[in-house]
Amino acid sequence: MEDHREFYYDNDEYFNPKLNLNDSVLKEKRIINAIDSVLSNKDSSKNSEFLPLFNTLVTKYPNNQESGVFLGLDIGGTNLRIVLLNLKDSDESDRKIIIDNYDVPVEFRQSTSEKFFDYLAGCLKNFYDKNQNILKDSPSRIPLGFSFSFCFEQLTINSGRCLQFSIATNLIDGIGKCPVQLFQKSIDSLQLPVEIVALANDSTTTLICGKYFDPKTEISLILGSGGNVAYVENVAADFRIENPREKFGLPLAPEKMIINSEVFLFGDNHQIDDLKTCYDFELDAMSLLPGNYTYVSRYRLPLYFLNR
């Protein structure tokens, strides 16, 4: 293979610091401008393709007064985590947290949505059976919070629409469907007394957790197999929301909400092509999902490449 390194070092601004990028490129606050444009509702259909900024409908946070038994399940690009929270009362010494991790083999991650969610339900049943001593005194249906770390549009607090998968996961038939409905069907098929009551992204749940430990927390950052950012936004600043009370289903319009930015989708519509190198384009073409998550894949290229 012919060695083109000398050409790239001499002619590519990314590798050669002696070459200066255009001043307008250096000065552009591209992501900030995109956020402002989306929230201002200017050509919203076009701007949402550049940066989704999903309204999570989350307006309140835990206050340490919660009680009961709850389950949580988090599935992302690498791990499956299941957690049991036994919150008997406000006395933290009497609260228990049990966490288990499970592998999700690639044959389920790149199959059908039915096989994928059936596998998750099987792991949940395994966890449930191991903790029967705690769960046996639970209500008839145990509430479960579902952290789904793939790109989805939030429709209600416990429903959404899958838009995109990432890295080693690609469920083609799952696009456009609700992950809660798919997962709940698999749970019910095993006759587990579990009901999914909330759907969220990992960046959203991280921010909620941060708020629990420090109410001043305003932003969360995920840097792992993939990446994402969630932040607290003023409801009044989002002109896409025409009727806040109706949107949130509350008697009074909330002042603040959590936005799931999906910021690492920025660039999938060629907004930063001028900042990419030839290697970015070549490796993207060989990845599992060419043209998707091109921004985040710049620091996770080996993983995207190896899982093609």
HELIX and SHEET records of a PDB file:
HELIX    1   1 ARG A    5  ASN A   11  1                                   7    
HELIX    2   2 ASP A   23  LYS A   27  1                                   5    
HELIX    3   3 ARG A   30  LEU A   39  1                                  10    
HELIX    4   4 SER A   44  PHE A   50  1                                   7    
HELIX    5   5 GLU A   92  ASP A   94  5                                   3    
HELIX    6   6 VAL A  106  ARG A  109  1                                   4    
HELIX    7   7 SER A  113  LYS A  130  1                                  18    
HELIX    8   8 GLN A  132  LEU A  135  1                                   4    
HELIX    9   9 ILE A  172  GLY A  174  5                                   3    
HELIX   10  10 PRO A  179  SER A  189  1                                  11    
HELIX   11  11 ASP A  202  PHE A  213  1                                  12    
HELIX   12  12 VAL A  235  ALA A  237  5                                   3    
HELIX   13  13 PRO A  244  PHE A  248  1                                   5    
HELIX   14  14 VAL A  263  LEU A  265  5                                   3    
HELIX   15  15 ASP A  273  LEU A  275  5                                   3    
HELIX   16  16 CYS A  278  ALA A  285  1                                   8    
HELIX   17  17 VAL A  296  ARG A  298  5                                   3    
HELIX   18  18 LEU A  301  LEU A  306  1                                   6    
SHEET    1   A 4 PHE A  54  ASN A  55  0                                        
SHEET    2   A 4 LYS A 256  ASN A 260 -1                                        
SHEET    3   A 4 GLY A 227  ASN A 234 -1                                        
SHEET    4   A 4 ILE A 219  LEU A 223 -1                                        
SHEET    1   B 5 ARG A  95  TYR A 102  0                                        
SHEET    2   B 5 LEU A  80  LEU A  87 -1                                        
SHEET    3   B 5 GLY A  68  ILE A  75 -1                                        
SHEET    4   B 5 ILE A 142  PHE A 148  1                                        
SHEET    5   B 5 VAL A 194  ALA A 200  1                                        
SHEET    1   C 2 CYS A 151  THR A 156  0                                        
SHEET    2   C 2 SER A 159  GLN A 164 -1                                        
END                                                                             
